[in-house]
Structure formats: C-alpha cells, structure tokens
C-alpha cells in the first residue's frame, strides 16, 4: 500500500510539474523579445553601414545643415546688424 502511494505521489508531482512548465509563458516571452531585438539590431546594422545609402544621405543632410549654419553665423563684413550702433 505504501509503495502504491509513493508511485501515485510521484506521478502527481511529475504531472503538476509538467503542467506548470507548459502553463508558464515567461520563457516564451523572453525568447520572443530576443528574436525581435536581433531583428532590430540587424536592421540598424544594415542602415548604418559606413558605405550604405542611408549613411550617405544622413551625411549629406548634416553637411548641408552645417554649411547653412556656417553661412548664418559668419560675421558680416559691413558691421550692420551687430546691435552696437557704432558707439562705445
């Protein structure tokens, strides 16, 4: 009788463990996030390659912005618009 009880106890313990393992979603969610992160990382690497089209376009945009800022911030040679009014 005691042996039968131990067998049933072990059976139900194993059954509960397997059911709990199947019901838990933590591992599945972590794997899904890892797959998504790997996909995003691959897209970022492709987009930001040093000789890629996206990188060339970004460099061109920032070069144009820098040139425009240089033009705007360059001091004028006439002295007009400095706000000093020519008096000391």
Secondary structure as UniProt FT lines:
FT   HELIX           2..23
FT   HELIX           26..47
FT   TURN            50..51
FT   HELIX           53..73
FT   TURN            80..81
FT   TURN            85..86
//
